[in-house]
Amino acid sequence: MRAAFALAALALFSTGCTTARSAYAPSRAAPGELTLHYDSGFEVRSSKGEVAHGPGYLGLADFVRCVPDAERHARSAEAAGAGAFVLSGFSIGFAIGGLGGLSGIYFNKRDDTAMAALLAGGLAMEVGAIVLGALSLTAKTQAHGNALDALNYYNDAKGYSGESCAP
């Protein structure tokens, strides 16, 4: 009975877990204005299409290059996004490597020193993976914030009036 209730509750709650996306399309955006969309990740778009997407935001700095504050924030977004990618990769590597520490169970009642060393090493790698994952999340958050600042500085200087940095 409890299992059936738990399964029903899980089914009920999981129906609300869908992929988020921007359903709103701006109807009055100036030709040079940048808009932010979300479709399984942040996207910065102009009237001509996608400019960049998060968390890397590659190409945003080139698009906003004529507004110094916007370019500075866009470069920071690109750097933080690249850092998030690297930290995430190391976090995954440490998490997988830390599972090797479970091989210490093989030495149970055979060699207690080897068992303890392997289990402690695996635990240390798992802790490292958690720390690297948290740092990756922080870098990703910084990338999103800097990209939004770049978008706002650019729109305030050029985008809202219909201008752009394109020649």
C-alpha positions as CSV (number, residue, x, y, z in Angstrom):
1,M,0.0,0.0,0.0
2,R,2.8,2.4,0.9
3,A,4.7,1.6,-2.3
4,A,1.6,2.3,-4.4
5,F,1.0,5.6,-2.6
6,A,4.7,6.6,-3.1
7,L,4.5,5.7,-6.8
8,A,1.3,7.7,-7.3
9,A,2.8,10.7,-5.5
10,L,6.0,10.4,-7.6
11,A,3.9,10.3,-10.8
12,L,1.8,13.3,-9.7
13,F,4.8,15.4,-8.8
14,S,6.9,14.4,-11.9
15,T,4.2,15.7,-14.3
16,G,5.1,19.2,-13.2
17,C,8.7,18.7,-14.1
18,T,9.0,19.8,-17.7
19,T,11.6,21.6,-19.6
20,A,11.3,25.4,-19.1
21,R,11.2,27.6,-22.2
22,S,10.4,31.2,-23.0
23,A,6.9,31.3,-24.4
24,Y,7.0,35.1,-24.8
25,A,8.4,36.4,-28.1
26,P,9.0,40.2,-28.0
27,S,6.6,41.9,-30.4
28,R,8.4,45.2,-30.5
29,A,12.1,44.9,-30.3
30,A,14.3,47.4,-32.0
31,P,16.5,46.1,-34.9
32,G,19.7,46.2,-32.8
33,E,18.1,45.3,-29.5
34,L,19.3,42.1,-27.7
35,T,16.7,39.9,-25.9
36,L,17.1,37.1,-23.5
37,H,15.3,33.7,-24.0
38,Y,15.4,30.5,-22.1
39,D,15.0,27.1,-24.0
40,S,16.9,24.5,-22.0
41,G,19.6,27.2,-21.4
42,F,19.9,31.0,-21.7
43,E,20.1,32.4,-25.2
44,V,20.9,36.0,-26.2
45,R,19.2,36.9,-29.5
46,S,19.1,39.9,-31.8
47,S,16.5,40.5,-34.5
48,K,18.7,38.5,-36.9
49,G,18.9,35.4,-34.7
50,E,20.9,33.9,-31.9
51,V,24.0,35.8,-30.8
52,A,25.2,33.6,-28.0
53,H,24.0,31.0,-25.5
54,G,25.0,30.2,-21.9
55,P,27.0,29.5,-20.0
56,G,29.8,30.1,-22.5
57,Y,28.3,33.1,-24.3
58,L,30.8,32.9,-27.1
59,G,30.3,35.6,-29.6
60,L,28.6,38.1,-27.3
61,A,31.7,40.2,-26.8
62,D,32.1,40.6,-30.6
63,F,28.5,41.6,-31.0
64,V,28.6,44.3,-28.3
65,R,32.2,45.5,-29.0
66,C,31.4,49.1,-29.5
67,V,30.0,49.6,-26.0
68,P,33.0,49.3,-23.6
69,D,31.1,48.4,-20.5
70,A,29.1,45.8,-22.3
71,E,32.2,44.3,-23.9
72,R,33.9,44.1,-20.5
73,H,31.0,42.2,-19.0
74,A,30.7,40.0,-22.1
75,R,34.4,39.0,-21.9
76,S,33.9,38.2,-18.2
77,A,30.9,36.1,-19.1
78,E,32.9,34.2,-21.7
79,A,35.8,33.6,-19.2
80,A,33.5,32.5,-16.4
81,G,31.6,30.2,-18.7
82,A,34.8,28.6,-19.9
83,G,35.9,28.2,-16.3
84,A,32.6,26.6,-15.4
85,F,33.0,24.1,-18.2
86,V,36.5,23.1,-17.1
87,L,35.6,22.8,-13.4
88,S,32.5,20.7,-14.3
89,G,34.7,18.3,-16.3
90,F,37.2,18.0,-13.4
91,S,34.3,17.5,-11.0
92,I,32.9,14.6,-13.1
93,G,36.4,13.1,-13.4
94,F,37.0,13.2,-9.7
95,A,33.5,11.7,-9.0
96,I,34.2,8.8,-11.3
97,G,37.7,8.4,-10.0
98,G,36.5,8.4,-6.4
99,L,34.4,5.4,-7.1
100,G,37.6,3.5,-7.4
101,G,38.0,3.8,-3.7
102,L,35.2,1.3,-3.3
103,S,37.8,-1.3,-4.5
104,G,39.1,-1.1,-0.9
105,I,36.1,-3.3,0.1
106,Y,38.0,-6.2,-1.6
107,F,40.7,-6.0,1.0
108,N,38.2,-6.3,3.9
109,K,39.7,-8.8,6.4
110,R,42.7,-9.3,4.2
111,D,44.7,-6.1,4.5
112,D,43.1,-3.4,6.7
113,T,45.7,-0.8,5.8
114,A,45.1,-1.1,2.1
115,M,41.3,-1.1,2.6
116,A,41.5,2.0,4.7
117,A,43.8,3.8,2.3
118,L,41.6,3.1,-0.7
119,L,38.4,4.0,1.0
120,A,39.9,7.2,2.4
121,G,41.4,8.1,-1.0
122,G,38.0,7.5,-2.7
123,L,36.2,9.6,-0.1
124,A,38.7,12.4,-0.5
125,M,38.2,12.4,-4.3
126,E,34.4,12.5,-3.8
127,V,34.7,15.5,-1.5
128,G,37.0,17.1,-4.1
129,A,34.3,16.4,-6.8
130,I,31.7,18.2,-4.6
131,V,33.9,21.2,-4.1
132,L,34.7,21.4,-7.8
133,G,31.1,21.1,-8.7
134,A,30.2,23.9,-6.3
135,L,32.9,26.1,-7.8
136,S,31.6,25.3,-11.3
137,L,28.1,26.3,-10.3
138,T,29.5,29.6,-8.9
139,A,31.3,30.3,-12.2
140,K,28.2,29.5,-14.2
141,T,26.2,31.9,-12.1
142,Q,28.8,34.6,-12.6
143,A,28.7,34.0,-16.4
144,H,25.0,34.4,-16.5
145,G,25.1,37.6,-14.4
146,N,27.9,39.2,-16.6
147,A,26.0,38.3,-19.8
148,L,22.9,40.0,-18.5
149,D,24.9,43.1,-17.5
150,A,26.4,43.1,-21.0
151,L,23.0,42.8,-22.6
152,N,21.7,45.7,-20.5
153,Y,24.6,48.0,-21.1
154,Y,24.4,47.3,-24.8
155,N,20.7,47.9,-25.0
156,D,20.9,51.1,-23.0
157,A,23.7,52.5,-25.2
158,K,22.6,51.2,-28.7
159,G,20.0,48.5,-28.8
160,Y,16.9,50.3,-27.7
161,S,17.4,53.1,-30.3
162,G,17.8,50.5,-33.1
163,E,21.5,51.0,-33.5
164,S,24.1,48.2,-33.5
165,C,27.8,47.6,-33.5
166,A,27.7,46.1,-37.0
167,P,29.4,48.2,-39.7
